[in-house]
Amino acid sequence: PPSLRRRADAGQRAPSLTHVRHRSAEGRRVALPAPRMLLRLAGRRPPLPRAVAAAARAALSTDAGRPPFDKILIANRGEIACRVMRTSRRLGVKTVAVYSEADAGAVHVRSADEAYCIGPAAATESYLRADAIIDACRRSGAQAVHPGYGFLSENAGFAEALAQAGITFIGPPVPAIEAMGSKSASKDIMGAAGVPLTPGYHGDEQDADFLMAKAEEVGYPLLIKAVMGGGGKGMRVVTEPSEFKAALESCQRESLKSFGDDRVLLERFLVEPRHVEVQVFGDKLGNCVYLHERDCSVQRRHQKVLEEAPGPGLSQEQRTYVGEAAVKAAQAVDYVGAGTVEFLQDGQTGEFFFCEMNTRLQVEHPVTEEITGVDLVEWQLKVAAGQALPIASQEDIPPPNGHAIEARVYAENPNRGFLPSTGTLLRHREPSSREGVRVDTGVREGGEVTMYYDPMISKLIVWGEDRAAALRRLDDALANYEIAGVQSNLQFLKLTAGHPAFVAGGVSTGFLDEHGPGLLDKLRKPAPLDVRALAAFAVLAKEDGRVAGSGDLWQKTGFRSYGQAAAGIHLVDADAVDGGTEPEHAQEPIRVVRERNGAYRFSGAGFFGEQGEGQDIVVNGSLNEDGDLIADVNGRQYHCRAVVTIHSTDVREGAEVILSIAGGAAEGTEDGNGCRSSWRFTVPVEEYKAASSLGGGAATISAPMPGKVIAIKVGEGDSVSAGDPVVVLEAMKMEQVLAAPANAVVGSIFCSEGEQVADGTTLVALAAGEEEEASGGAGGAVAA
């Protein structure tokens, strides 16, 4: 397994091998060497010899010398496709990739032994086409299909079609997918198996009025959840009856588009619950084990942000109870392969309630691999080939070794409601060379982040001897991860992981609802003067380096050399602008003088505001091609990183700089774990302005990102109140409701339902309502 191999290749101390008993492929009980003690000690020092590590890996297999398949097809894209390929390559299994026209140059396509295009960019015309995937299997000679997660991974019809074509599905049997894929049916099965359930309605009757009556019986707050759902799609929390029907319609619409089924179920919404899930594994011989729990309570809109294993603060009795309950759930449907049983733990009583079972490999599976030393993809391949579980008895599953945390890195803008950010990935520098750090990704520098798929860039996984060590390692890795060209959530992750409540452990699923606004306030706080000065220096030093010795810098940017400043540059703090916290003076140009010793002297309102006359900041230093910046700011030394992208040879035509300081140790910033360490600036000023004030007589509602218009909730001439939904936009399979910024009258509608629109497209024009005209109005369009 990767974790054991990485630590073992460095060498590790050799404990003695014990033996485990399990059933062979022929059904006989046999004794094989077990790596229990090796796994328990994995990651500890001093190291053991490579030969012993190789023996441990061999002991994990019932047939170490023979690959489980000759060739498999991965019916997915991105990081999970690359992840499956890595294990397959190690086992000697050839891989086949499939790709859409938009993914022709993707990493997973280049990483496979062969690849086949299966359709246009839209997932419905490519990655969700079972017929095209089966055709690729026939053409390539693939014996089995690994579905990854998402797309067709939990589609029973796809698994059945593969079976009929004589192709092995690397996943559970069709009846198990069907049973657990229906959230209502699975509740009935779980209840019969003695797995604890939350109060709710899981029946077939789906009339809206009937469901509303059932909602009254269940009680508010409640959760509306798609019967066939997963990944946070088709799910809404309703706090009072007046919200129910609108939330129901939205859930049904989203569920129909994502899963082809608009049925829903209702459940009591637990207050301050924890999300605790258990990794289970079954084989075709009837063996079933659990590989400990994960805590995935840090979520935003039901999408996981941080995941960790083992769950912090749980007693051994609780771990055993929830693990055994998960095995009961799996055995109730004769489960085979990797699965995850999700529970909600009541924050007040500590009770666990079954939530759902995901019949596939989870996004967050690496944290389980890191604390067990088990390669879960390897187990999937071997079990699908009919082999027994490498460790088939629960008593031989090693206890958790250390602690692991995963952070999901996305191309998104936290200051604009976490809207996906599309574009070219101009910089992608991973911190994976650091000890105890793993990065699972499916992107490369120079690649495109498109609007067609989930905007995940990577999964950053860290391992430490204990949770405190893992947290320190995560903070360091996030501080040293560089992304440019698209916006990312790196700094939001860093602030989140460093929040005192998360550091203490045991947060509820409401953690980000409660603390998210405060974290965003920190993210939106304008950059301190030293940071602004370093960023300005980096841009000019980069420009100067490109035209070294020619003197063109000062001609192009309007400056005169040595001691005079004819003009200035704009430096925009992008997070402060997006968050609406940039002071007015920051929009003024910065005056720049280049000194004879090569230093830059910055002054003017752009730095100091109206009271800043006579003040200046002098920066001198050097910036190398790799982005290492060593500089002196008014006598204070900095060693930091500056990723500068100049859009052309003229800085006035646009530039971006990501300025990173380890630990956030700059004048005017906090220092330590969880503190901000990176800032993004643009040059020149970008127009990041929302719709104009209604007080000016009119406003527009524009698309905050590329997407598809799903619904138009108003007609021309309609009166709307502040917060009323106007347009529903779909992007990355998620719905975004665009609401009226204030009381207004709908003027013109410039879009139609089903239309694909670009970022910034004007969708609806509004005219000021009577109240707004009288009061002067305020604000821009809002995303609900």
Residue pairs with C-beta under 8 A, 6 or more apart in sequence:
1 57
1 60
1 369
1 373
1 374
1 375
1 378
2 86
2 87
2 369
2 375
2 438
3 42
3 43
3 369
3 370
3 372
3 373
3 375
3 438
3 463
4 35
4 38
4 39
4 42
4 53
4 56
4 57
4 373
5 53
5 57
7 42
7 43
7 47
8 42
8 47
8 48
8 50
8 52
8 53
8 54
8 56
8 57
9 50
9 53
10 47
11 46
11 47
11 48
11 49
11 50
11 53
12 38
12 41
12 42
12 44
12 45
12 46
12 47
12 48
12 49
12 52
12 53
13 41
13 44
13 45
13 46
13 47
13 48
14 38
14 48
14 49
14 52
15 37
15 38
15 40
15 41
16 37
17 33
17 34
17 35
17 37
17 38
17 55
17 56
17 59
18 33
18 34
18 36
18 37
19 31
19 32
19 33
19 34
20 31
20 32
20 34
20 36
20 391
20 392
20 393
20 396
21 29
21 30
21 31
21 393
22 29
22 30
22 32
22 287
22 388
22 389
22 391
22 392
22 393
23 29
23 30
23 285
23 286
23 287
23 388
23 392
24 30
24 62
24 388
25 62
25 63
25 285
25 386
25 387
25 388
27 285
32 59
32 62
33 55
33 59
34 59
34 391
34 396
35 56
35 57
35 59
35 60
35 373
35 398
36 391
36 396
36 397
36 398
37 398
38 48
38 52
38 53
38 56
38 373
39 56
39 372
39 373
39 374
39 398
39 401
40 398
40 399
40 401
41 401
42 373
42 401
43 401
43 402
43 463
43 465
44 401
44 465
57 64
58 64
59 390
60 374
60 378
60 390
60 391
61 378
61 382
61 387
61 390
62 382
62 387
62 388
62 390
63 382
63 387
67 91
67 92
67 93
68 91
68 93
68 381
68 382
68 384
68 385
68 387
69 93
69 143
69 144
69 168
69 381
69 384
69 385
70 93
70 94
70 143
71 93
71 94
71 95
71 96
71 113
71 140
71 141
71 142
71 143
72 84
72 88
72 93
72 94
72 95
72 96
72 142
72 143
72 144
72 145
72 146
72 170
72 381
73 95
73 96
73 97
73 98
73 133
73 136
73 137
73 140
73 142
73 144
73 145
73 146
74 80
74 81
74 84
74 85
74 95
74 96
74 97
74 98
74 108
74 112
74 145
74 146
74 148
75 98
75 127
75 133
75 145
75 146
75 147
75 148
75 151
75 152
75 153
76 84
76 108
76 127
76 146
76 147
76 148
76 149
76 150
76 151
76 153
77 99
77 100
77 103
77 106
77 108
77 127
77 442
77 453
78 106
78 108
78 442
78 443
78 453
78 454
78 456
79 440
79 441
79 442
79 443
79 456
79 458
79 459
80 148
80 149
80 150
80 361
80 363
80 442
81 97
81 108
81 111
81 112
81 148
81 442
82 107
82 108
82 111
82 440
82 441
82 442
83 377
83 440
84 95
84 146
84 148
84 377
85 95
85 97
85 108
85 111
85 112
87 375
87 377
87 378
87 381
88 94
88 95
88 377
88 381
89 95
90 378
91 378
91 381
93 381
94 113
94 114
95 111
95 112
95 113
96 112
96 113
96 114
96 115
96 116
96 136
96 137
96 140
96 142
97 108
97 109
97 111
97 112
97 114
97 115
97 116
98 115
98 116
98 117
98 118
98 126
98 127
98 132
98 133
98 136
99 106
99 108
99 109
99 115
99 116
99 117
99 118
99 126
100 117
100 118
100 119
100 120
100 121
100 122
100 123
100 125
100 126
100 127
100 452
101 117
101 119
101 120
101 121
101 126
102 120
102 121
102 448
102 450
102 452
103 109
103 121
104 117
105 447
106 442
106 447
107 441
107 442
107 443
107 444
107 447
108 442
109 115
114 140
116 136
116 139
116 140
118 126
118 127
118 129
118 132
118 133
118 135
118 136
119 125
119 126
119 129
119 132
120 126
121 450
121 452
122 452
123 151
123 452
123 453
126 132
127 151
127 152
128 151
128 152
130 152
130 155
130 157
130 158
130 161
131 161
133 145
133 152
133 158
134 161
134 162
134 165
134 167
136 142
137 145
137 162
137 165
137 167
138 165
142 167
143 167
143 168
144 167
144 168
144 169
144 170
144 381
144 384
144 385
145 162
145 167
145 168
145 169
145 170
146 170
146 377
146 380
146 381
147 153
147 158
147 169
147 170
147 171
147 360
148 360
148 361
149 360
149 361
149 362
149 363
150 231
150 454
152 158
153 171
153 359
153 360
153 361
154 177
154 181
154 230
154 358
154 359
154 360
155 177
156 174
156 177
156 178
156 181
158 169
159 169
159 171
159 173
159 174
159 177
160 174
162 168
162 169
163 169
163 174
168 384
168 385
169 384
170 337
170 380
170 381
170 384
171 177
171 337
171 338
171 359
171 360
171 380
171 384
172 282
172 333
172 335
172 336
172 337
172 339
172 359
173 334
173 336
175 333
175 334
176 333
176 334
176 335
176 336
176 359
177 359
178 185
179 185
179 186
179 189
179 333
180 186
180 333
180 339
180 356
180 357
180 358
180 359
181 228
181 359
182 227
182 228
183 202
183 225
183 226
183 227
183 228
183 229
183 265
183 356
184 202
184 203
184 204
184 227
184 263
184 265
185 202
186 356
186 357
187 197
187 200
187 202
187 265
187 354
188 202
189 332
189 333
190 197
190 329
190 332
190 354
191 197
192 332
193 328
193 329
193 331
193 332
194 328
195 325
195 328
195 329
195 332
195 354
196 325
196 351
196 352
196 353
196 354
197 353
197 354
198 267
198 268
198 270
198 344
198 353
198 354
198 355
199 218
199 219
199 267
199 268
200 218
200 222
200 265
200 266
200 267
200 268
201 211
201 214
201 215
201 217
201 218
201 265
201 266
202 265
202 266
203 214
204 263
205 211
206 262
206 263
206 264
208 245
208 248
211 244
211 248
211 264
211 266
212 241
212 244
212 245
212 248
214 266
215 222
215 238
215 241
215 244
215 266
216 241
218 266
218 267
218 268
219 268
220 238
220 239
220 240
220 241
220 269
221 237
221 238
221 239
221 269
221 271
222 237
222 238
222 266
222 267
222 268
222 269
223 235
223 236
223 237
223 238
223 266
223 267
223 268
223 269
224 235
224 236
224 237
224 238
224 244
224 247
224 248
224 251
224 264
224 265
224 266
225 234
225 235
225 251
225 264
225 265
225 266
225 267
226 233
226 234
226 235
226 251
226 252
226 254
226 255
226 258
226 259
226 261
226 262
226 263
226 264
227 255
227 261
227 263
227 264
227 265
228 234
228 255
228 259
228 260
228 261
228 263
229 235
229 255
229 258
229 259
230 356
230 358
231 302
231 303
232 299
232 301
232 302
232 303
233 254
233 255
233 258
233 259
233 733
233 734
234 251
234 252
234 254
234 255
234 258
234 259
234 264
235 251
235 302
236 247
236 248
236 250
236 251
237 269
238 244
238 247
248 264
250 735
251 264
252 262
252 264
253 262
253 710
253 711
253 735
254 734
254 735
255 261
255 262
255 263
255 264
256 262
257 730
257 733
258 733
270 344
270 346
270 347
270 353
271 347
271 348
272 347
272 348
272 508
272 509
272 510
273 297
273 344
273 345
273 346
273 347
273 508
273 509
274 295
274 297
274 311
274 344
274 345
274 347
274 506
274 507
274 508
274 509
275 295
275 296
275 297
275 299
275 304
275 342
275 343
275 344
275 345
275 355
275 509
276 293
276 294
276 295
276 296
276 297
276 311
276 314
276 322
276 342
276 343
276 344
276 345
276 352
277 293
277 294
277 296
277 340
277 341
277 342
277 343
277 362
278 290
278 292
278 293
278 294
278 322
278 323
278 325
278 326
278 340
278 341
278 343
279 290
279 291
279 292
279 293
279 294
279 338
279 339
279 340
279 362
279 365
279 368
279 376
280 288
280 289
280 290
280 291
280 326
280 327
280 329
280 330
280 335
280 338
280 339
280 340
280 341
281 288
281 289
281 290
281 291
281 337
281 338
281 339
281 376
281 379
281 383
281 389
282 288
282 289
282 330
282 331
282 334
282 335
282 336
282 337
282 339
282 383
282 389
283 336
283 383
283 387
283 388
283 389
283 392
284 336
284 383
284 386
285 388
285 392
287 388
287 389
287 392
287 393
288 327
288 330
288 331
288 335
289 327
289 389
289 391
289 392
289 393
289 394
289 397
290 323
290 324
290 326
290 327
290 394
290 397
291 368
291 372
291 374
291 376
291 397
292 309
292 310
292 319
292 323
292 368
292 371
292 372
292 397
292 400
293 309
293 310
293 311
293 314
293 319
293 322
293 323
294 307
294 308
294 309
294 310
294 311
294 364
294 367
294 368
295 307
295 308
295 309
295 310
295 311
295 312
295 506
296 304
296 306
296 307
296 364
297 507
297 508
297 509
297 511
298 304
298 305
298 306
298 307
298 496
298 502
298 507
298 511
298 512
299 305
299 509
299 511
299 512
300 418
300 512
300 516
301 734
304 363
304 364
304 408
305 407
305 408
305 493
305 496
305 512
306 405
306 406
306 407
306 408
306 493
306 496
306 497
306 502
307 364
307 367
307 405
307 406
308 367
308 403
308 404
308 405
308 406
308 467
308 470
309 367
309 368
309 370
309 371
309 400
309 403
309 404
310 319
310 371
310 400
310 403
311 319
312 467
312 505
312 506
313 505
313 506
314 322
318 350
318 352
321 352
322 343
322 345
322 352
325 341
325 343
325 352
325 354
326 341
326 343
327 394
329 341
329 354
329 357
330 339
330 341
330 357
335 359
336 383
337 359
337 380
337 383
337 384
338 360
338 361
338 365
338 376
338 379
338 380
339 357
339 358
339 359
339 360
340 357
340 358
340 360
340 362
341 354
341 357
342 354
342 355
342 356
342 357
342 358
343 352
343 353
343 354
343 355
344 352
344 353
344 355
344 509
345 351
345 352
345 353
346 352
346 353
347 508
361 376
361 377
361 380
363 408
363 459
364 406
364 459
365 376
366 404
366 406
366 438
366 440
366 459
366 461
367 404
367 405
367 406
367 461
368 374
368 376
368 404
369 375
369 376
370 402
370 404
370 438
370 461
370 463
371 400
371 401
371 402
371 403
371 404
371 463
372 397
372 398
372 400
372 401
373 398
373 401
374 390
374 391
379 389
379 390
382 390
383 389
391 397
402 463
402 464
402 465
402 466
402 469
402 470
403 463
403 464
403 465
403 466
403 467
403 469
403 470
404 461
404 462
404 463
404 464
404 470
405 461
405 462
405 470
405 471
405 474
405 497
406 459
406 460
406 461
407 459
407 460
407 461
407 474
407 478
407 493
407 497
408 456
408 459
408 493
409 456
409 457
409 458
409 459
409 460
409 481
409 483
409 488
409 489
409 490
409 493
410 418
410 420
410 455
410 456
410 457
410 488
410 489
411 420
411 421
411 422
411 423
411 425
411 449
411 455
411 456
411 457
411 483
411 486
411 487
411 488
412 418
412 419
412 420
412 421
412 455
412 487
412 488
412 489
413 419
413 421
413 487
413 578
414 489
414 491
414 492
414 520
414 523
415 520
415 523
415 524
415 575
415 578
415 579
416 578
416 704
416 783
417 704
417 736
417 783
418 489
419 704
419 705
419 731
419 736
419 783
420 449
420 451
420 455
420 705
420 731
420 732
421 449
421 455
421 486
421 487
421 488
421 705
422 448
422 449
422 450
422 451
422 455
422 486
422 705
422 706
422 759
423 448
423 449
423 485
423 486
424 446
424 447
424 448
424 449
424 485
424 486
425 443
425 444
425 445
425 446
425 447
425 448
425 449
425 457
425 483
425 484
425 485
425 486
426 445
426 446
426 484
426 485
426 645
426 656
427 445
427 482
427 483
427 484
427 485
427 643
427 645
427 658
428 441
428 443
428 444
428 445
428 457
428 482
428 483
429 445
429 481
429 482
429 483
429 643
430 439
430 441
430 458
430 481
431 437
431 439
431 460
431 476
431 477
431 478
431 480
431 481
432 438
432 439
434 473
434 476
434 477
434 480
435 473
436 462
436 463
436 464
436 469
436 470
436 473
437 460
437 461
437 462
437 473
437 477
438 460
438 461
438 462
438 463
439 458
439 459
439 460
439 461
440 458
440 459
440 461
441 457
441 458
441 459
442 458
443 449
443 457
443 458
449 455
449 457
449 486
451 705
451 706
451 707
451 731
451 732
453 732
454 732
454 733
455 732
457 483
457 486
457 488
460 474
460 477
460 478
460 481
460 493
462 470
462 473
462 474
462 477
463 470
463 473
464 470
464 471
464 472
464 473
467 505
471 497
471 498
471 503
471 673
472 673
474 497
475 494
475 497
475 498
475 673
475 674
478 490
478 491
478 493
478 494
478 497
478 677
479 494
479 660
479 662
479 663
479 677
479 678
480 660
480 662
481 490
482 627
482 641
482 643
482 658
482 660
483 490
483 658
484 643
484 645
484 656
484 658
485 645
485 656
487 574
487 680
490 678
491 523
491 575
491 676
491 677
491 678
492 519
492 520
492 523
494 674
494 675
494 676
494 677
495 519
495 522
495 523
495 674
495 675
495 676
496 502
496 512
496 515
496 519
497 503
497 674
498 672
498 673
498 674
498 675
499 515
499 519
499 674
501 507
501 511
501 515
502 511
503 673
503 674
512 519
520 579
521 579
522 676
523 575
523 579
523 676
524 575
524 576
524 578
524 579
524 580
524 581
525 576
525 581
525 676
526 573
526 576
526 581
526 582
526 583
526 586
527 535
527 573
527 576
527 659
527 679
527 681
528 666
528 667
528 668
528 669
529 607
529 608
529 617
529 667
529 668
530 617
530 633
530 634
530 636
530 638
530 666
530 667
530 668
531 659
531 661
531 666
531 668
531 669
531 679
532 571
532 573
532 607
532 681
533 602
533 607
533 617
533 619
533 633
534 619
534 629
534 631
534 633
534 638
534 640
534 642
534 659
534 661
534 666
535 571
535 642
535 657
535 659
535 679
535 681
536 569
536 571
536 590
536 592
536 600
536 602
536 619
537 600
537 619
537 621
537 623
537 629
537 631
538 623
538 629
538 642
538 644
538 657
538 659
539 569
539 571
539 644
539 646
539 651
539 655
539 657
539 681
539 683
540 553
540 557
540 569
540 592
540 600
540 651
541 621
541 622
541 623
541 629
542 623
542 642
542 644
542 646
542 655
543 553
543 556
543 557
543 646
543 651
544 553
545 623
546 646
546 649
547 553
547 556
547 649
551 561
553 559
554 560
554 561
554 594
556 649
556 650
556 651
556 652
557 567
557 569
557 650
557 651
557 652
558 566
558 567
558 652
559 565
559 566
559 567
559 592
559 594
560 566
561 594
562 594
562 595
562 596
563 593
563 594
563 595
563 596
564 593
565 591
565 592
565 593
567 589
568 589
568 590
568 591
568 592
568 604
568 606
569 589
569 590
569 592
569 651
569 652
569 683
569 684
570 587
570 589
570 590
570 606
570 683
570 684
570 685
571 586
571 590
571 606
571 681
571 683
572 582
572 586
572 587
572 681
572 682
572 683
572 684
572 685
572 686
573 582
573 586
573 679
573 680
573 681
574 680
574 681
574 682
574 686
574 688
575 679
575 680
576 582
576 586
577 686
577 688
578 688
583 609
585 605
585 606
585 608
585 609
585 610
585 612
586 606
587 606
587 685
588 604
588 605
588 606
589 604
589 606
590 602
590 603
590 604
590 606
590 607
591 602
591 603
591 604
591 606
592 600
592 601
592 602
593 600
593 601
593 603
594 600
594 601
595 601
595 618
595 620
597 620
598 620
599 618
599 619
599 620
600 618
600 619
600 620
601 616
601 617
601 618
602 616
602 617
602 618
602 619
603 612
603 615
603 616
603 617
604 612
605 612
607 615
607 617
608 615
617 633
617 634
618 633
618 634
619 631
619 632
619 633
619 634
620 631
620 632
621 629
621 630
621 631
621 632
621 638
622 629
622 630
622 631
623 629
623 642
623 644
627 641
627 642
627 643
627 644
628 639
628 641
629 638
629 639
629 640
629 641
629 642
629 659
630 637
630 638
630 639
631 637
631 638
631 640
632 638
633 667
636 667
638 661
638 666
640 659
640 660
640 661
640 662
641 658
641 659
641 660
641 661
642 657
642 658
642 659
642 660
643 657
643 658
643 660
644 655
644 656
644 657
645 655
645 656
645 657
646 654
646 655
647 653
647 654
647 655
648 654
651 683
652 683
652 684
654 682
654 683
654 684
655 682
655 683
656 680
656 681
656 682
656 683
657 680
657 681
657 682
657 683
658 678
658 679
658 680
659 678
659 679
659 680
659 681
660 677
660 678
660 679
661 669
661 677
661 678
662 677
663 671
663 672
663 675
663 677
664 670
664 671
664 672
664 675
664 676
664 677
665 671
669 675
669 676
670 676
689 780
690 741
690 779
690 780
690 781
691 699
691 700
691 701
691 702
691 741
691 766
691 780
691 781
692 698
692 699
692 700
692 780
693 699
693 776
693 777
693 778
693 779
693 780
694 741
694 742
694 743
694 744
694 766
694 768
694 769
694 772
694 777
694 778
694 779
695 768
695 772
695 773
695 775
695 776
695 777
695 778
696 777
697 767
697 768
697 773
698 747
698 765
698 766
698 767
698 768
699 741
699 742
699 744
699 765
699 766
699 768
699 780
699 781
700 762
700 763
700 764
700 765
700 766
700 781
701 726
701 727
701 738
701 740
701 741
701 762
701 763
701 764
701 766
701 781
702 760
702 761
702 762
702 763
702 781
703 729
703 738
703 757
703 758
703 759
703 760
703 761
703 763
704 729
704 736
704 738
704 759
704 783
705 729
705 731
705 736
705 759
706 731
706 756
706 757
706 758
706 759
707 729
707 730
707 731
707 736
707 756
707 757
708 729
708 730
708 731
708 754
708 755
708 756
708 757
709 727
709 728
709 729
709 730
709 751
709 752
709 753
709 754
709 755
709 756
709 757
709 763
710 728
710 729
710 730
710 735
710 753
711 727
711 728
711 753
712 726
712 727
712 728
712 749
712 751
712 752
712 753
712 764
713 724
713 725
713 726
713 727
713 728
714 720
714 724
714 726
714 746
714 749
714 764
715 746
715 749
716 746
716 747
716 748
716 749
717 745
717 746
718 745
718 746
719 743
719 744
719 745
719 746
719 769
720 726
720 740
720 743
720 744
720 745
720 746
720 766
721 740
721 743
722 739
722 740
722 741
722 742
722 743
722 779
722 782
723 739
723 740
723 782
723 784
724 739
724 740
725 737
725 738
725 739
725 784
726 738
726 739
726 740
726 746
726 763
726 764
727 737
727 738
727 751
727 763
727 764
728 735
728 736
728 737
728 738
729 735
729 736
729 737
729 738
729 757
730 736
736 783
737 783
737 784
738 763
738 781
738 782
738 783
738 784
739 781
739 782
739 783
739 784
740 766
740 781
740 782
741 766
741 778
741 779
741 780
741 781
741 782
742 768
742 769
742 772
742 777
742 778
742 779
743 769
743 770
743 771
743 772
744 766
744 767
744 768
744 769
744 772
745 766
745 767
745 768
745 769
746 764
746 765
746 766
746 767
747 764
747 765
747 766
747 767
748 764
748 765
749 763
749 764
749 765
750 761
750 762
750 763
750 764
750 765
751 757
751 761
751 763
751 764
757 763
768 777
